Amino acid sequence: MGYLEKALITKPTNPEYLISYGEAAYNSSEYSLAEENTSMALDLTPNDPKANLIKGRIRLYFEDTQSACIYLQKAINSGNKEALNLYETNCRK
């Protein structure tokens, strides 16, 4: 069991842990797990730019561009520059 998994066991509603775990899962191509953890983080902190970016990436992976653009826009509104690049590439058509 890794550090993030142990952290989530002790503090399962800590949005920072959920976001980190979601990002790690995304980077490991475990998209369903990434979505689950990122969704829980967004339930707790709906305007978190990193969580919205990850959720947008996940939605792009699942070819749900409409939802992806909504999450990417939320990340942009919070100042996330990476989200802006993804938005420009996938949402401005």
Stockholm file with secondary structure:
# STOCKHOLM 1.0

chainA/1-93         MGYLEKALITKPTNPEYLISYGEAAYNSSEYSLAEENTSMALDLTPNDPKANLIKGRIRLYFEDTQSACIYLQKAINSGNKEALNLYETNCRK
#=GR chainA/1-93 SS CCHHHHHHHHCTTCHHHHHHHHHHHHHTTCHHHHHHHHHHHHHHCTTCHHHHHHHHHHHHHTTCHHHHHHHHHHHHHTTCHHHHHHHHHHTCC
#=GC SS_cons        CCHHHHHHHHCTTCHHHHHHHHHHHHHTTCHHHHHHHHHHHHHHCTTCHHHHHHHHHHHHHTTCHHHHHHHHHHHHHTTCHHHHHHHHHHTCC
//
